Amino acid sequence: MDVTSVKPVRTLIVDDEPLAVERLQVLCAREPLIDLVGTASEGHAALRLTEALEPETLLLDISMPELDGMGVARALGQAKHRPAVVFVTAFDSFAVEAFNVAAVDYLLKPVSPDRLRRALERVVERRGSVESGMPAHSYVTEFWVPHRSELIRIAAQDIERIDAERDYMRLHIGQRSYLLHQTISALEARLDPDKFIRLHRSTIVRRDRVKGLKHDGGGVWSADLGDGEEVRIGRTYLDHAKAMAGR
């Protein structure tokens, strides 16, 4: 992105730790995409300053006393001109909840300059959609999943198959897979039904992976995913699967 032609993003830092605020201020001062308009040390002050200063985005900590970051994000969801929310936190356990409140990004401390820049580019993309009058996408386009000591961003379009494993979902991308703590019904509701289809109570697949449907003669149907991989189709989902094939 050519930052010289982009209007800087009016930004408010919200964090109750002075050292964390100071570090973000230093990063913001070095980032040409940011116009830092202020800081807040707790949630209620963040809401007041948001109303007064009209920032375009909040760099928002989650763990704060009284009104935490999630509470701030939910309150802002009712605002007429809702700023973009970029969570900045030391914890990876709130990633799913963050996207339930339509966060634009989720950064883990300590934040690197490159990671902050990518978050800001997403805010700028959001600005373009709002200004053009395009409706916001109602389906999730990416996930952050814990992997070792970091969070990995996974584009929804790259997920080939999802299998339920108790309270977790295993997301398959090529030869690798990642666990996401969410129920399959909640995950299904967040995925674009034009791109994904649920074939079984414990399986969702990307539609373009389905090469064909077949049955064993006894009423049991399966979806052929290619390379010898098959998924049994549950009776509840059979009509939906056949409709995909125009039957």
VENQUI-V882964 format. One record per residue. RES is the residue in one letter. PHI is phi in whole degrees, -180 to 180 (NA if undefined). OMEGA is omega in whole degrees, 0 to 359 (none if undefined). Layout:
# VENQUI-V882964
((RES,PHI,OMEGA) (RES,PHI,OMEGA))
This chain:
# VENQUI-V882964
((M,NA,177) (D,-81,187) (V,-70,181) (T,-68,181) (S,-104,184) (V,-110,176) (K,-66,180) (P,-58,182) (V,-87,176) (R,-67,193) (T,-127,175) (L,-117,176) (I,-92,178) (V,-129,181) (D,-162,182) (D,-90,179) (E,-102,183) (P,-55,181) (L,-66,178) (A,-65,177) (V,-62,181) (E,-62,180) (R,-64,178) (L,-68,177) (Q,-61,179) (V,-64,178) (L,-62,181) (C,-65,180) (A,-65,181) (R,-94,184) (E,-106,183) (P,-66,179) (L,-80,184) (I,-111,168) (D,-116,184) (L,-76,184) (V,-102,179) (G,168,177) (T,-137,176) (A,-137,184) (S,-106,176) (E,-159,191) (G,-63,181) (H,-65,177) (A,-65,179) (A,-61,180) (L,-67,179) (R,-65,181) (L,-69,177) (T,-63,178) (E,-67,184) (A,-80,188) (L,-100,180) (E,50,176) (P,-68,178) (E,-85,178) (T,-146,174) (L,-116,167) (L,-91,199) (L,-116,173) (D,-71,180) (I,-97,185) (S,-83,178) (M,-140,179) (P,-69,181) (E,59,180) (L,-90,183) (D,-84,184) (G,-62,178) (M,-64,178) (G,-64,177) (V,-63,182) (A,-62,179) (R,-66,178) (A,-63,180) (L,-71,178) (G,-63,178) (Q,-92,183) (A,-74,180) (K,-66,178) (H,-115,186) (R,-76,176) (P,-72,174) (A,-69,179) (V,-110,173) (V,-117,180) (F,-74,177) (V,-128,190) (T,-147,176) (A,-91,187) (F,-116,179) (D,-94,188) (S,-81,183) (F,-104,188) (A,-60,181) (V,-64,180) (E,-62,180) (A,-60,182) (F,-83,170) (N,-71,176) (V,-105,173) (A,62,174) (A,-65,179) (V,-78,180) (D,-158,185) (Y,-142,185) (L,-107,176) (L,-96,176) (K,-75,353) (P,-76,185) (V,-82,177) (S,-89,178) (P,-58,181) (D,-65,181) (R,-69,176) (L,-65,179) (R,-61,180) (R,-63,178) (A,-64,180) (L,-66,177) (E,-63,176) (R,-67,177) (V,-64,179) (V,-64,177) (E,-62,178) (R,-62,178) (R,-58,180) (G,-62,179) (S,-66,180) (V,-65,182) (E,-67,180) (S,-84,180) (G,81,179) (M,-72,178) (P,-69,177) (A,-69,179) (H,-66,180) (S,-89,181) (Y,-107,183) (V,-68,180) (T,-110,179) (E,-160,179) (F,-130,169) (W,-110,181) (V,-123,179) (P,-69,178) (H,-148,185) (R,59,185) (S,-105,183) (E,-143,172) (L,-107,180) (I,-104,177) (R,-88,180) (I,-124,176) (A,-72,181) (A,-57,183) (Q,-67,179) (D,-90,181) (I,-75,182) (E,-94,184) (R,-157,178) (I,-130,179) (D,-120,178) (A,-78,174) (E,-134,185) (R,58,182) (D,-90,182) (Y,-120,172) (M,-115,176) (R,-98,180) (L,-94,182) (H,-100,177) (I,-131,183) (G,61,180) (Q,-89,183) (R,-112,177) (S,-146,183) (Y,-138,179) (L,-99,178) (L,-124,182) (H,-83,180) (Q,-165,177) (T,-79,183) (I,-68,179) (S,-67,178) (A,-66,180) (L,-68,179) (E,-59,181) (A,-67,182) (R,-92,183) (L,-95,180) (D,-67,182) (P,-67,175) (D,-76,182) (K,-115,183) (F,-129,178) (I,-138,176) (R,-89,183) (L,-108,184) (H,-154,180) (R,-62,180) (S,-122,184) (T,-143,170) (I,-124,177) (V,-130,173) (R,-73,188) (R,-56,185) (D,-73,175) (R,-85,182) (V,-77,181) (K,-91,180) (G,177,177) (L,-120,178) (K,-149,178) (H,-129,185) (D,-95,181) (G,91,180) (G,-108,178) (G,94,179) (V,-94,182) (W,-107,178) (S,-136,174) (A,-103,178) (D,-88,181) (L,-100,180) (G,88,180) (D,56,177) (G,79,181) (E,-89,179) (E,-131,176) (V,-129,177) (R,-70,181) (I,-96,178) (G,-70,182) (R,-57,181) (T,-63,187) (Y,-108,185) (L,-65,180) (D,-61,179) (H,-63,181) (A,-66,179) (K,-66,179) (A,-63,177) (M,-62,180) (A,-90,178) (G,76,180) (R,-118,none))
